[in-house]
Amino acid sequence: MLLTRPDSVRPEVEAFTPYTPGLSIDEIQERYGLNQVIKMASNENPLGASPLARAAIERHAAKAFRYPQGGNPRLVAALARHHGVDPARVVVGNGSDELIDLLIRTRAVPGRHNVAAFSPCFSIYALQSRFCGVELRQTRLKEDFAFDCNALLKLVDGETALVFVTTPDNPSGYSPPAAELKKLALALPAACLLVLDEAYMDFADDENAHSLLPELSAFPNIAIIRTFSKSFGLAGLRLGYALLPPRLADYLWRVRLPFSVNILAEEAGLAALSDSAFREESLRVVRQGRETLSRGLRGLGCQVWPSQANFIMFRPPAGSPAARDIFERLLRMGIIIRPLASYGLPDLLRVSMGTAEENRRFLDACTELLHAG
Ligand SMILES: *Cc1c(COP(=O)(O)O)cnc(C)c1O
């Protein structure tokens, strides 16, 4: 590439389409002149932030002028204790997005190595591979959104640096039994790292039936990514972590920008980890909401996919307005959900679990829209 002008960019950057975030409450209030808007679009915690985390942010606000301690050692120690893993495996980042980006940049040589994932998948895997100049290979999920691990394995060769698998999956909520992932890990070439993105794993009915985290030390080629954005209710503070083979963890620490986890995120994360009452209540509200919304939407004739996450994916019944129209009409009624066109699924919708009251208002609105025909 020739440097022709002072504002020219790499070809990967020229071709880049940015991440599409869910709409914000402020945007919709302003656009439709509403004074109350419910957001069920970005899989955030319906109960808000943990009270202990909020208190920690206030308590430490005056420390904002200090740099964080290098390596976030207290947070690393707390996470290692929380999961019963060696602290040498833990890397924390500015959201799990940062860890996904770092894994790609740390492992894959641009123009030579590749990354594999299902299609559709969480868009950050594709975006950061593209930005980095690393080929992303994809294979379709099965018709029912289950994982076709044999097809995934066929994409993999000696140059595959990473395989990304999201479980429970976004946007379907599907999560395979842990045994299936174990088989996948064993079938991959020894030099390929299987990255299990478990952003939603703690919402599963039985975490141990789905997660390989308890057996992590038996698998030298598995990485697990988790986040404080969902069940811990800290999406806006940007805090995620990876459990990695220790040698790889050490390399990620060396290349990570020194202060990407800020002081308030670190204090809030520590407090949220200790707030077991808030977490238990969050998980209870989400599991209950999953039941209520699945039953309610099915009762309205929607097809609803079984979900282990804090959201459900559904298809409006035949003869009802198109998914896009339902999304738009809900917006005008002050309810934001997620259309899935950006995932290549234009006739499907995703809704995050709200509080009992928000769930009821969403179902009432759907009843009105779907019965109106
Ligand atoms: C929400 C989500 C994350 C979390 O991202 P953060 O950067 O930690 O907020 C990671 N992976 C998937 C699949 C997600 O849906």
PDBQT file of the ligand as one rigid body, heavy atoms in Angstrom, charges set to zero:
ROOT
HETATM    1  C1  LIG A 401     -22.245  -9.013  25.761  1.00  0.00    +0.000 C 
HETATM    2  C2  LIG A 401     -21.257  -9.958  25.188  1.00  0.00    +0.000 A 
HETATM    3  C3  LIG A 401     -19.933  -9.914  25.594  1.00  0.00    +0.000 A 
HETATM    4  C4  LIG A 401     -19.483  -8.930  26.645  1.00  0.00    +0.000 C 
HETATM    5  O1  LIG A 401     -18.811  -7.879  26.110  1.00  0.00    +0.000 OA
HETATM    6  P1  LIG A 401     -18.144  -6.783  27.108  1.00  0.00    +0.000 P 
HETATM    7  O2  LIG A 401     -17.113  -6.197  26.244  1.00  0.00    +0.000 OA
HETATM    8  O3  LIG A 401     -17.570  -7.548  28.256  1.00  0.00    +0.000 OA
HETATM    9  O4  LIG A 401     -19.237  -5.868  27.510  1.00  0.00    +0.000 OA
HETATM   10  C5  LIG A 401     -19.039 -10.833  25.093  1.00  0.00    +0.000 A 
HETATM   11  N1  LIG A 401     -19.430 -11.776  24.229  1.00  0.00    +0.000 NA
HETATM   12  C6  LIG A 401     -20.705 -11.853  23.807  1.00  0.00    +0.000 A 
HETATM   13  C7  LIG A 401     -21.105 -12.925  22.875  1.00  0.00    +0.000 C 
HETATM   14  C8  LIG A 401     -21.644 -10.939  24.259  1.00  0.00    +0.000 A 
HETATM   15  O5  LIG A 401     -22.897 -11.006  23.819  1.00  0.00    +0.000 OA
ENDROOT
TORSDOF 0
